[in-house]
Amino acid sequence: MRKFLALIVIVCGLLTGCSTSDFLDPSGGSTASEQDFNEVKEGVWYKVSECIDGDTFSISVGEKKEYKVRLLSVDTPETKNGVEPWGPEAAARTAELLTGKEVSLDFDIEKTDRYGRLLAVVTLKDGTNLNELLLSEGLAEVMIVEPNDSMEKKYREIQRKAQREKKGMWSQQQSASQGHTDKPSSIGEIGIAVDKSAEIVTITNNGKKELHLKGWKLVSVKGNQSFVFPEQIIKPGGSITVTSGEEAGTLDWGARNIWNNSDSDPAELYDTDGQLVARWND
């Protein structure tokens, strides 16, 4: 069977003008589909073979195998599919720290993502935690993809500190603690408003398509308390409420007195990819 498949590859190559090497891993090692991710262990030092961008790089395992590593729960601005502000700076900082170095990896519940990359907290031999350093310098932001959420609280605290100090990508943005508004704040077509005294959050769909909220996360930033949405749809122009007080709403948080009435407590809404889609600035 293997000989038959190899013959097909050769024939296809002759017909299309491609060499057989186009179908193989150019490094001479295993293809991604053949890799055994279980051979990559925590607490082992691996040589960095390539820096791809701010949050992705490759490691060498054994003599010929290479694995891509994606930083767990953080996201740096893009440099590949369009260049975003602070993307080149993040990529350069990661390359500065990792080029020629060895790293150890720590994993959460899911070891890989849908693209076949290892998801890891990355530590250098000098003790530097790359994920935390990029957050602290404002070169990355928190991106939580369930079920890998063990670092969420710590990472959000680091990000808030970088925001307060206006580091990196936050240097041009207004501090979350400045000003107060009762009006919905939105990113794109989703609005969010919080009545803290009544413990009611209103989420509005200002777009033209239905919003499917299952798996989305509503976060009280001050107390780092989260509500994960069950199956819930908001029609265009419609809204729902999430309550944590005495009044009834569309959904009940399942806990009381979530919102801090004596201090600033912004609200953030994240989709299933961990992307911030709406924020209410308290």
C-alpha positions as CSV (number, residue, x, y, z in Angstrom):
1,M,0.0,0.0,0.0
2,R,2.8,2.4,0.9
3,K,4.5,1.8,-2.5
4,F,1.2,2.4,-4.3
5,L,0.8,5.8,-2.5
6,A,4.4,6.7,-3.2
7,L,3.8,6.0,-6.9
8,I,0.7,8.3,-6.9
9,V,2.8,11.1,-5.4
10,I,5.5,10.7,-8.1
11,V,2.9,10.6,-10.9
12,C,1.1,13.7,-9.5
13,G,4.4,15.5,-9.3
14,L,5.2,14.7,-12.9
15,L,1.8,15.9,-14.1
16,T,1.8,19.1,-12.1
17,G,5.5,20.0,-12.3
18,C,6.0,19.6,-8.6
19,S,8.8,17.6,-7.1
20,T,8.1,14.9,-4.6
21,S,9.8,17.1,-2.0
22,D,6.8,19.5,-2.2
23,F,4.8,16.8,-0.4
24,L,7.3,16.2,2.4
25,D,8.6,18.2,5.4
26,P,11.3,20.3,3.9
27,S,13.4,19.8,7.1
28,G,13.6,16.1,6.4
29,G,11.7,15.3,9.5
30,S,8.2,14.1,10.2
31,T,5.2,15.9,8.7
32,A,2.8,17.5,11.2
33,S,0.3,14.7,10.8
34,E,3.0,12.2,11.8
35,Q,4.3,14.0,14.8
36,D,3.7,12.5,18.2
37,F,3.1,15.4,20.5
38,N,3.5,13.2,23.6
39,E,7.2,13.1,23.1
40,V,7.4,16.8,24.0
41,K,7.6,16.9,27.8
42,E,7.3,19.5,30.5
43,G,10.6,20.3,32.3
44,V,12.8,19.4,29.4
45,W,15.0,22.0,27.6
46,Y,14.4,22.4,23.8
47,K,16.5,24.4,21.4
48,V,14.6,27.2,19.6
49,S,15.1,26.6,15.8
50,E,13.0,29.5,14.4
51,C,11.1,32.5,15.5
52,I,8.0,33.0,13.4
53,D,6.3,36.0,15.0
54,G,5.7,37.5,18.4
55,D,3.8,34.5,19.8
56,T,4.9,31.6,17.6
57,F,8.2,29.8,17.2
58,S,9.6,26.3,16.5
59,I,11.7,24.0,18.6
60,S,13.9,21.1,17.7
61,V,13.2,17.7,19.2
62,G,15.7,14.9,18.5
63,E,17.8,15.0,15.4
64,K,15.2,15.9,12.7
65,K,11.8,16.7,14.2
66,E,10.5,20.2,14.7
67,Y,7.4,21.4,16.5
68,K,5.7,24.8,16.3
69,V,4.9,26.4,19.7
70,R,2.2,28.9,20.2
71,L,2.3,31.0,23.5
72,L,-0.6,29.9,25.7
73,S,-3.3,32.4,26.5
74,V,-1.6,35.5,25.0
75,D,-1.8,37.0,21.5
76,T,0.6,39.4,19.9
77,P,-0.3,41.7,16.9
78,E,0.0,40.2,13.5
79,T,3.0,40.5,11.2
80,K,2.2,37.8,8.6
81,N,-1.4,38.4,7.3
82,G,-1.1,42.2,7.3
83,V,1.1,44.1,9.7
84,E,-0.7,45.4,12.8
85,P,0.6,48.2,15.2
86,W,3.2,46.8,17.6
87,G,3.4,43.5,15.6
88,P,7.0,44.1,14.4
89,E,8.1,45.2,17.9
90,A,6.6,42.0,19.5
91,A,8.2,39.8,16.9
92,A,11.6,41.5,17.4
93,R,11.3,41.2,21.1
94,T,10.5,37.5,20.9
95,A,13.4,36.9,18.5
96,E,15.8,38.8,20.7
97,L,14.9,36.6,23.7
98,L,14.7,33.2,22.0
99,T,17.2,33.2,19.1
100,G,19.8,30.5,19.9
101,K,18.3,29.8,23.3
102,E,16.7,26.8,25.0
103,V,13.2,26.9,26.5
104,S,11.1,24.6,28.7
105,L,7.3,24.3,28.1
106,D,4.3,24.0,30.5
107,F,0.9,23.0,29.2
108,D,-2.7,23.4,30.3
109,I,-5.6,21.0,29.6
110,E,-5.3,20.9,25.8
111,K,-1.7,20.5,24.7
112,T,-2.2,21.6,21.1
113,D,-4.5,23.9,19.0
114,R,-6.5,23.1,15.9
115,Y,-3.5,24.1,13.8
116,G,-1.3,21.4,15.3
117,R,0.8,23.8,17.4
118,L,1.9,23.2,21.0
119,L,0.2,25.6,23.4
120,A,2.6,26.5,26.2
121,V,3.8,28.7,28.9
122,V,7.4,29.3,27.8
123,T,10.3,29.7,30.3
124,L,13.9,30.6,29.5
125,K,16.9,29.2,31.4
126,D,17.4,32.6,33.2
127,G,13.9,32.2,34.6
128,T,12.2,34.6,32.2
129,N,8.5,33.7,31.5
130,L,8.0,34.8,27.9
131,N,4.2,34.9,28.1
132,E,4.2,37.2,31.2
133,L,7.1,39.4,29.9
134,L,5.3,40.2,26.6
135,L,2.1,41.0,28.5
136,S,4.0,43.2,31.0
137,E,5.6,45.2,28.2
138,G,2.4,45.8,26.3
139,L,3.5,43.7,23.4
140,A,0.7,41.1,23.9
141,E,-2.8,40.9,25.2
142,V,-4.7,38.1,27.0
143,M,-6.5,35.6,24.8
144,I,-8.2,32.8,26.7
145,V,-9.5,29.8,24.7
146,E,-11.4,27.3,26.8
147,P,-10.7,25.0,28.4
148,N,-7.2,26.4,28.8
149,D,-7.9,29.1,31.4
150,S,-5.6,28.3,34.3
151,M,-3.5,31.4,33.7
152,E,-6.4,33.8,33.1
153,K,-6.5,35.6,36.4
154,K,-2.7,36.1,36.6
155,Y,-2.4,37.2,33.0
156,R,-5.3,39.7,33.3
157,E,-3.7,41.3,36.3
158,I,-0.4,41.7,34.4
159,Q,-2.3,43.2,31.4
160,R,-4.2,45.6,33.6
161,K,-0.9,46.8,35.1
162,A,0.6,47.3,31.6
163,Q,-2.6,49.3,30.6
164,R,-2.3,51.5,33.7
165,E,1.3,52.2,32.9
166,K,0.5,52.7,29.2
167,K,3.1,50.2,28.0
168,G,3.5,49.2,24.4
169,M,0.1,48.9,22.6
170,W,-1.7,50.5,25.5
171,S,0.4,53.7,25.2
172,Q,-2.2,55.4,23.0
173,Q,-5.3,54.1,24.8
174,Q,-7.3,55.8,27.5
175,S,-6.9,54.2,30.9
176,A,-9.9,52.1,32.0
177,S,-10.1,54.0,35.2
178,Q,-10.6,57.4,33.5
179,G,-14.1,58.7,33.2
180,H,-17.4,57.0,33.9
181,T,-20.3,56.3,31.5
182,D,-23.7,54.7,31.8
183,K,-23.8,54.3,28.0
184,P,-22.9,51.0,26.2
185,S,-19.4,50.7,25.1
186,S,-18.8,48.6,22.0
187,I,-16.1,47.1,19.8
188,G,-17.6,46.4,16.4
189,E,-21.4,45.7,16.6
190,I,-21.9,44.6,20.2
191,G,-22.8,47.0,23.0
192,I,-22.5,46.4,26.7
193,A,-23.7,48.5,29.7
194,V,-23.6,47.8,33.4
195,D,-25.9,49.0,36.2
196,K,-23.7,48.1,39.1
197,S,-26.1,49.1,41.9
198,A,-28.9,46.9,40.4
199,E,-26.4,44.2,39.3
200,I,-27.6,44.1,35.8
201,V,-25.5,43.8,32.6
202,T,-27.2,44.6,29.3
203,I,-25.7,43.2,26.0
204,T,-27.0,44.6,22.7
205,N,-26.7,43.4,19.2
206,N,-26.2,46.4,17.0
207,G,-25.4,44.4,14.0
208,K,-27.4,42.8,11.2
209,K,-26.7,39.1,12.1
210,E,-27.8,36.9,15.0
211,L,-25.3,36.7,17.9
212,H,-24.7,33.1,19.2
213,L,-23.3,33.6,22.7
214,K,-22.7,29.9,23.7
215,G,-19.3,29.7,25.3
216,W,-18.7,33.4,25.4
217,K,-17.5,34.9,28.7
218,L,-18.6,38.0,30.6
219,V,-15.9,39.2,33.0
220,S,-16.0,41.6,36.0
221,V,-12.5,42.9,35.7
222,K,-12.0,44.1,39.3
223,G,-12.9,40.9,41.0
224,N,-11.9,38.7,38.0
225,Q,-15.3,36.9,38.2
226,S,-16.6,35.3,35.0
227,F,-19.9,34.2,33.6
228,V,-19.8,31.7,30.7
229,F,-22.9,31.8,28.5
230,P,-25.1,28.8,27.8
231,E,-26.9,28.6,24.5
232,Q,-28.2,32.1,23.9
233,I,-29.1,34.1,20.8
234,I,-29.5,37.8,20.4
235,K,-31.3,38.9,17.3
236,P,-30.3,42.0,15.3
237,G,-31.4,45.1,17.3
238,G,-32.2,42.9,20.3
239,S,-30.6,42.7,23.8
240,I,-30.4,40.4,26.8
241,T,-29.6,41.0,30.5
242,V,-27.4,39.0,32.9
243,T,-28.3,39.6,36.5
244,S,-26.5,39.1,39.8
245,G,-29.0,40.9,42.0
246,E,-32.6,40.5,43.1
247,E,-34.2,41.6,39.8
248,A,-34.9,38.9,37.2
249,G,-33.3,39.0,33.8
250,T,-32.7,36.9,30.7
251,L,-29.9,35.0,32.4
252,D,-28.9,34.7,36.1
253,W,-25.2,34.9,36.9
254,G,-25.6,32.3,39.6
255,A,-24.0,34.5,42.2
256,R,-24.8,37.7,44.0
257,N,-23.0,41.1,44.4
258,I,-20.6,40.6,41.5
259,W,-20.0,44.3,40.7
260,N,-17.8,46.5,42.9
261,N,-19.8,49.7,43.8
262,S,-17.0,51.4,45.7
263,D,-14.3,51.2,43.1
264,S,-13.9,51.0,39.3
265,D,-15.0,47.7,37.9
266,P,-15.1,47.5,34.1
267,A,-16.9,44.7,32.3
268,E,-15.4,42.8,29.4
269,L,-17.1,40.4,26.9
270,Y,-15.0,37.7,25.2
271,D,-16.0,35.3,22.4
272,T,-15.1,31.6,22.2
273,D,-11.7,32.5,20.6
274,G,-10.8,34.6,23.6
275,Q,-11.1,37.8,21.6
276,L,-12.4,40.9,23.4
277,V,-15.6,41.9,21.6
278,A,-17.0,44.6,23.9
279,R,-16.0,46.5,27.0
280,W,-17.8,48.8,29.5
281,N,-15.4,51.4,31.0
282,D,-16.4,52.2,34.6
